[in-house]
Amino acid sequence: MLNYTPEPSLTTQLCQPETLHAAWRKVRANKGGPGSDGVTIQQFEANLAKHLRQLSRELAEERYYPLPVQKFTIEKANGTTRELSVLTLKDRIVQRAICDLISPIYEAKFLACSFAYRPNRGVPHAIAQVTAIRADGYEWVVHADIEKFFDRMDSQMLMRFLRATLKEPAILRLIQMWLDLGGITQPPKGPGWYVHLENTVQSLGEGAEQVMNRLLQHAPPLSTPPVNAYSEELYDEIQDAQNHEEWLVDEPEVAGKNGLWAQAGKEALVNVGREGVMLLLANAKRLCWPLTAKQLLFIAPLAVAALAVPTVGGMVKDHINRPRKIGIIQGSPLSPLLANIYLHSFDKAMTRSGIRLVRYADDLLLLCRTERRARHALEHAQKHLARLKLTLNPKKTEVAHFDTGVEFLGHIFDKDGCYQPIPEPRTKVLQNQVQHALKTGAGHVKRSGQHVAQQGKNVAAHIGQRLKNAKTRSTNPQSQA
């Protein structure tokens, strides 16, 4: 794994041929199939140097764009299906290189309770950790599974987690493209929020417009009770809107590549502000008193608000009304790392609450000393997963005592300790072998019995023939002479 150093930057390291070549060796070792372009490992390797140089130039010049993924469905052991995606070879190489570059940054932050998709950690380490925690008196356990974890991860929230720790715009752009490439389309939010937004925007616009009209018509000062009453009512409405929908708090990032939406919003506000000042200057003669600098500073925000509120409200409504994708591609080199990054805040929330957690991807155990504490831990886990827009699978979530039997990662924990049962396919193989041996043995015994019986018949017939010949000689003396 490559070491993270500030100089050169991760983007510079990504474009270096040795970085891509190291990633290529790992991709080749996995022996994956071709992607949507049909290029196989053998074909890519035939012109390896040329392909890697071209890929390096595309990354350095920001001309790299991933190709569509090839999707197929596999059937799981429990009868359900899972959709996997196969990237092209060049996309897998770039993802593998980025994963190797950024993994050390997040490995330094991940907690010891996470065991999946991490170097020098795996199922045996997770089982050993559960055994050690149980020995300390934690006999009650919550065994849970996150429902459709990879399909329901929020890509916008994931990008905020990445931006908080990764200061590499080029790499973040690549990850965003891959997230846009996969996942499933989520429908927009309910129409009730649209109505609420439109009413709020309309009230704000009408309020600012009324204040401007009163100023231009020599209305009383702004400190009159009706205006204050309206302002307080309007402030309460805005506060209710913020408390009603969490997207204002939890989703500050605006969709759109390279911040195009944010840039468009800035330009719109600048234009609105310019138009507001021109509106004041055009109507200055209508005022009965000359506009001083202090009055201009006081009135200018109202003019800007009168023009800006409908514009900004329309942009926000358009953002909310736009369908977006959730979930990440399963089967890509970068997906396991992104999964651990997404659940890192969950790990921190559980451990800070004093809950002993052992997590392997979306399969987890919460270990407690009492049943009551276990049920509180379950509620706490459900609450925090809801903030991550995730839920637990009710069919795979239970609160149990170790003595009654708990299965985790292919192991059984019960009153006798921990053991690994024989997998079902192997059991069937053994049963078939036993049945075959019994059937073969029975057939061999039958054939042996038939052979012995035939030999007995042959001996009896031979003896009978000899006896018959001896009797004939004794009754016919002339034949002997």
C-alpha positions, 0 to 999 in steps of 0.5 A: 500500500502506498504511503500518503505524503503531502508532496507530491499530491495524491493527484500527482501520484495517481498519474505516475506510471508506477502507480498505475502499474502497481494497480494493474498487477492487482487487477490482473491477479483478481482475474476479472472478466471484460467490461462493457468495452469487451477488452480482456486482461490478455488484450490489455496486457499485449499493449500494456505500456501503451495503455498505461501511458494513455491512461496516465495522460488522460488523468493528468489532463483531466480527460478521463471519463469512466465507461458504462458498467456491465451489470449481471445478477447472481443468486445468493444461497438464501434464494434472493438475488444480488446485482453486481457490476463489472467495470472496464479494465482501465476503470478498475485500474484507476479505482484500484490506484485511488484506493491504494492512495487514499486508504492510509488516510482513512485507515488511520481514522477507522476504529478497531471494531470494524473488520471488513475490507481492511488490511490484516483484518478479517473474519478470524479477527472478528470472531476472536474479538467477540470471544474476548468481549464475551469472556468479560461478561457481555452475554447479551447480544444484538445481531443485526444486518443493515438492509440493502446497505450498498443500494441505499447509501446516500452518495451526497452524504458520502461525498461530504464525508470525503470532502471533510478529510480529502483535499484533492479536487481531482480525485473527488471529481473521479469518485463523484463520476463513479457514484453517478455511474452506478446506484439507482435513481431515487424519486424526488421528495414528496409534493407537500414540501413543494407547496410549503416552499412555494408558500414561503417564497411567495410570502417572502416576496410579497412581504419585501414588495409591500415594504418597498411600495410603502417606502415609495409611497411615503409610508410610515417608518418600518418600525410600525407594529404591523410590519413587526408582527408580520416579520415575527410571523414570517420568521416563525414560518422560516424556522418551521421550514428548517425544522420540518425538513432536514435537507437544509441541515444535512444536505448543504451540498448542491448536486451538479458536477464541478460546482456548476449549480453553486456558481450559477447561484452566485451569479444569479445573486450578483445580478439580483443585487445589481438590479436591486440597486438600479431599482432604488436609483430609478425610484429615488425621485419618487421619495419625498426625502433625499436618500442618505447613505444610511437609508440606502444601506437600510433599504437596499437589502429589501430591494434585493430580497424582493428580487432574490427570493423568487429566484433563489426559491425557484433554484432550490425547488428545481434542486429538490425536484431533480431525481438523484441516484443513491447507492454505490456499485458492488464489485468495484475495487473502491466500493469496500473502502467507501462502505467503511467510510460511510459507516465510520460515523456509526462506529464512533456513535456506538463506541462513544455510548459505551456499546461494544460493537463488532462490525463486518461490513453491514453485519454487526453485533452489539454486545451488552451485559444485560438484556435491557442494555441490549435493547437500548443499544438496538434503539440507539443503533436504529436512531443513528442509522436513520441519520445515515438514511439506513435501516436494519433488516427486521428479519435479520435483527434479534436480541438474544443471549449467547447461551441460546445460540447466536450465529455470526460470520459462519460461526455459532456461539452457544453455552459450549463456546464457539464453533464453526459448523460444517457448511451445507454443501459439504454436508451434502457431499459427505452424505452422498459419499456415505450413500454411495459407499453403502450402495457400492458395499451392498452391491459388492456383497450381493455380487460376492454372494452370487459368486460364492453360490455359483462356486458352491453349485459348481462344486456340488455338480462336480461331486455329484458327477463323480459320485454318479460315475463311481456308481456306474462302475460298481454296477457294471463290472465288465466296463471295468475289465 
